[in-house]
Amino acid sequence: MRYAVINEKDGLVLNVIAREEDSNWKPPEGSYLLASEIASSGDIWNVQSLIKTQLEPSEPTKSIPEEIAGIKERLLKLESAEP
């Protein structure tokens, strides 16, 4: 099963581990385990829900070749503009 290792003082997810139900492993002093399939290191547990601190990568609005073509086009317009 998947668990988040959570700091007792601030709710910070210190680590995420896989642990068998019957394991005798205990988290380090000052922390506890929370079963979670979605927790990531750095998230915050506020005793009710996880607050994600890492943003999901966003999709670029344009591809890199499209961005380069747009930059080249703007440069050409600047070069051809009268001083």
KEZALUM-982095 format. One record per residue (C-alpha): residue number from 1; chain; z, y, x. Coordinates in pm, whole numbers, plus 50000, padded with zeros to 5 digits. Layout:
% KEZALUM-982095
REC   i ch    up north  east
REC NUM  A     Z     Y     X
...
% end
This chain:
% KEZALUM-982095
REC   i ch    up north  east
REC   1  A 50000 50000 50000
REC   2  A 49935 50359 50115
REC   3  A 50228 50597 50165
REC   4  A 50279 50957 50267
REC   5  A 50563 51023 50512
REC   6  A 50723 51342 50382
REC   7  A 50963 51581 50555
REC   8  A 51279 51615 50341
REC   9  A 51328 51987 50422
REC  10  A 50992 52135 50331
REC  11  A 50788 51859 50162
REC  12  A 50526 51859 50437
REC  13  A 50325 51537 50459
REC  14  A 50378 51438 50821
REC  15  A 50160 51129 50819
REC  16  A 49989 50876 50594
REC  17  A 50046 50506 50657
REC  18  A 49960 50163 50522
REC  19  A 50272 49953 50460
REC  20  A 50332 49616 50299
REC  21  A 50567 49624 49998
REC  22  A 50809 49380 50164
REC  23  A 50811 49559 50502
REC  24  A 51147 49657 50653
REC  25  A 50995 49962 50823
REC  26  A 51183 50284 50746
REC  27  A 51050 50638 50793
REC  28  A 51205 50855 51064
REC  29  A 51536 51028 50990
REC  30  A 51482 51340 50779
REC  31  A 51177 51199 50601
REC  32  A 51095 50963 50315
REC  33  A 50801 50767 50176
REC  34  A 50592 50849 49871
REC  35  A 50328 50605 49745
REC  36  A 50002 50802 49728
REC  37  A 49631 50728 49737
REC  38  A 49537 51096 49780
REC  39  A 49790 51247 50024
REC  40  A 49667 51378 50360
REC  41  A 49862 51495 50663
REC  42  A 49943 51863 50619
REC  43  A 49964 51852 50238
REC  44  A 50282 51968 50063
REC  45  A 50482 51761 49813
REC  46  A 50670 51994 49574
REC  47  A 50863 51710 49403
REC  48  A 50609 51704 49118
REC  49  A 50265 51708 49275
REC  50  A 50075 51730 49601
REC  51  A 49939 52065 49709
REC  52  A 49627 52015 49916
REC  53  A 49625 52238 50223
REC  54  A 49294 52127 50368
REC  55  A 48991 52270 50197
REC  56  A 48708 52038 50115
REC  57  A 48392 52131 50306
REC  58  A 48157 52330 50091
REC  59  A 47788 52265 50065
REC  60  A 47577 52525 50245
REC  61  A 47370 52737 50013
REC  62  A 47069 52710 50247
REC  63  A 46963 52460 50507
REC  64  A 46968 52565 50871
REC  65  A 46586 52582 50892
REC  66  A 46587 52807 50582
REC  67  A 46852 53030 50742
REC  68  A 46649 53054 51065
REC  69  A 46330 53137 50873
REC  70  A 46514 53413 50686
REC  71  A 46651 53560 51010
REC  72  A 46304 53554 51170
REC  73  A 46157 53725 50863
REC  74  A 46417 54002 50877
REC  75  A 46358 54048 51251
REC  76  A 45983 54081 51196
REC  77  A 46044 54346 50929
REC  78  A 46272 54536 51165
REC  79  A 46018 54519 51449
REC  80  A 45734 54640 51229
REC  81  A 45935 54923 51076
REC  82  A 45842 55270 51198
REC  83  A 46104 55445 51412
% end
